[in-house]
Amino acid sequence: MSPIAPFPMSRPRRLRRTPGLRAMVAETALSADNLIWPVFVTEVAGADIEIPSMPGVTRFTVDSVKAAAERAARLGIPAICVFPHSDQEGKTDSCERAWDPDNIGNRAIRAIKEAVPDLMVMTDIALDPYNANGHDGLVRDGEIVNDETVECLVRMGLAQAEAGADILGPSDMMDGRIGALRAALEQNGHSNVAIMSYAAKYASGFYGPFRDAVGAGARLVGDKKTYQIDPANRDEAMRCVARDLAEGADMVMVKPGMPYLDICRMVRDRFAAPTFAYQVSGEYAMLEGAIRQGWLSRDVVVEGLLAFRRAGCDGILSYFAPDVAEALATTAGRG
Ligand SMILES: NCc1[nH]cc(CCC(=O)O)c1CC(=O)O
C-alpha cells in the first residue's frame, strides 16, 4: 500500500463530500446481476400463508411460481433457486420421490422454464425435502450413509437436469458427490448443466426457518454435524472447496453468509473461482424481524449484501433478492 500523506495534506473526507464523489471511488457495487432468489414451492394446501419464522416469505404453487419467475426476470435477477415442499406421502425413508421426474421440484422447474425460458433455474440436491427423518442422506441404523446417498443424489440431479435446470446445487455435503454427478451429467447429454457446489456448508443453527419452510424441521432426528462442517473450522472448508473444484464444480458456495464472511474472502483469494454465498433463512429472519420491530432501518439489507461483495463474492442467494432488485432499480441513476 502506498504511504498516506499526513494530515492536513490527506483528508479522507474530501472524497466523501458529495454523492458523486462517493460513487466515483466506490470499490464494490451491488446489482441485480449479483442476486439469486431462493423460492419455496409446495404441493400442499396453504401456499400463500407466510412462513411464521420468515415474515414476508410465502410458498408458491407450481402455478404461482411462474409469476415469481416473471418478476425476477423483469427485475434483472439472473436466476431463481427452487426448494420443494413435498406432501406427506412424498417423505419416505428411501426418499424415492427425490428422483421422480414429476416431483414438486421438477414440476416447478418445468413450469418456470416454460414461462420464462431465459431465466436460469437453480436447484437444490439433498434428500431432506423427501426424507421421512429430515436428513440430507439415507439413514441406516442411525448413520447417514455416504456412498448409497451419493447414488440417490446423482439420480435426483439427473432428473432435475432432464426437467430443464441450468444450475444444480448439491447441498448435501456427502463425500464424492460432485465427481459422481459431473460424470453422470456428461454421460447423459447434460454437459452444459453447471454445478454450484455447496462446498463450505457449515452445521448451522441459522437454517432453522428454512427447515420449517420445507417441512423438515420437526422431523429432523438429531443434527447434521456428521456431514456439515464444524463452525470452528476454516482449513477444512478450504479443503472441501479444493476438492469440489477438482471434482468438477463450476462454482462454489459458502453457507451461511454473514457469520462466515472470512471464509468467503479466503475462498475468493485462494481459488479465484466463481464464489457465491447463501444469506440463509436465519439471517433473513434476524434482519427482517428487527426491521419489522422498528429496531433497524431497511437500509441494513443492502449494506449486508454489499458486505458479501466486499468479501469477494460474485453473487448472493438471498430471500431479499426481489425487494433489493426493485430498490436498486428505483435508485439507479440517482446521485
Ligand atoms: N440440505 C438442504 C438445505 N439447502 C439449503 C438449506 C438452508 C437454507 C436456508 O436456511 O435458507 C438447507 C437446510 C439444511 O441443510 O438443513
PDBQT file of the ligand as one rigid body, heavy atoms in Angstrom, charges set to zero:
ROOT
HETATM    1  N1  LIG A 401     -29.957 -29.532   2.657  1.00  0.00    +0.000 N 
HETATM    2  C1  LIG A 401     -30.943 -28.693   2.318  1.00  0.00    +0.000 C 
HETATM    3  C2  LIG A 401     -30.718 -27.257   2.501  1.00  0.00    +0.000 A 
HETATM    4  N2  LIG A 401     -30.490 -26.454   1.437  1.00  0.00    +0.000 N 
HETATM    5  C3  LIG A 401     -30.467 -25.170   1.902  1.00  0.00    +0.000 A 
HETATM    6  C4  LIG A 401     -30.647 -25.179   3.277  1.00  0.00    +0.000 A 
HETATM    7  C5  LIG A 401     -30.730 -23.980   4.183  1.00  0.00    +0.000 C 
HETATM    8  C6  LIG A 401     -31.133 -22.706   3.542  1.00  0.00    +0.000 C 
HETATM    9  C7  LIG A 401     -31.587 -21.645   4.474  1.00  0.00    +0.000 C 
HETATM   10  O1  LIG A 401     -31.514 -21.775   5.708  1.00  0.00    +0.000 OA
HETATM   11  O2  LIG A 401     -32.051 -20.622   3.971  1.00  0.00    +0.000 OA
HETATM   12  C8  LIG A 401     -30.767 -26.492   3.672  1.00  0.00    +0.000 A 
HETATM   13  C9  LIG A 401     -31.040 -26.884   5.077  1.00  0.00    +0.000 C 
HETATM   14  C10 LIG A 401     -30.116 -27.757   5.803  1.00  0.00    +0.000 C 
HETATM   15  O3  LIG A 401     -29.019 -28.071   5.365  1.00  0.00    +0.000 OA
HETATM   16  O4  LIG A 401     -30.543 -28.195   6.871  1.00  0.00    +0.000 OA
ENDROOT
TORSDOF 0
